[in-house]
Amino acid sequence: MEKQVHVKIDKKSDLTLREVLRKIEEIQSEHPELDVFFDGDMYAICSRPRKVMERL
């Protein structure tokens, strides 16, 4: 699964946690098929396709 970067955040940015979470929610609502998350190593909002669990 390949990770896609939506927003790269400058470490010196004055964005609040609330603003970052709001952006994550916005991206998630626009793309419900993606798992949207904050990547602390890259300091970015990223996503990857949701895993589809097969029923046995």
N, C-alpha and C positions, 0 to 999 in steps of 0.2 A: 504494500500500500504506500502510495506516494503522498507525502505531506505537501500541502499548498500553503504558501504564506499570503495572507490577505492584507495585514497591516504590520509593518516593521516599526517599532517604537524606539525612539532615541532614548537612551538611558538617562539623558539629562532633561527629558521632557517633563513638563509640569502636569501631565495627564493624571487624573485621580483614578483610583481603583474603580470607583463608580462609573466613570467614563469608559474605561476599558471593558468592564462587564456589560455596559449598555451596547458597546460596539459588537461584542461577542453575541449578545442576544439578537441584535439587528442582522448580523450575518447568518445566524442560525435560522431566523425566521424566513430569510430570503432563500436559504438552501437547506430545507429540512432533511435532505438525503445525506448531509455532511455532519460529521462530529467536529464541532468547533471548540478550540481550546487555546489557552495561553501557553506558549512554549517559553519557559524561563531561560533556557540556554540561549535561544535565538532572540529573546526579548521581542516576541512577535505574536500576533493572533494568527493561528494556523487552523487548518482543517484537513480531514482525510475522509474518504467515503466510510459510511457506517458499515459495520460488519453485519452481514445477513446470516442469522443462525438457521441452519437447516433443521427441519423437524424430522425425527426418526420415525 
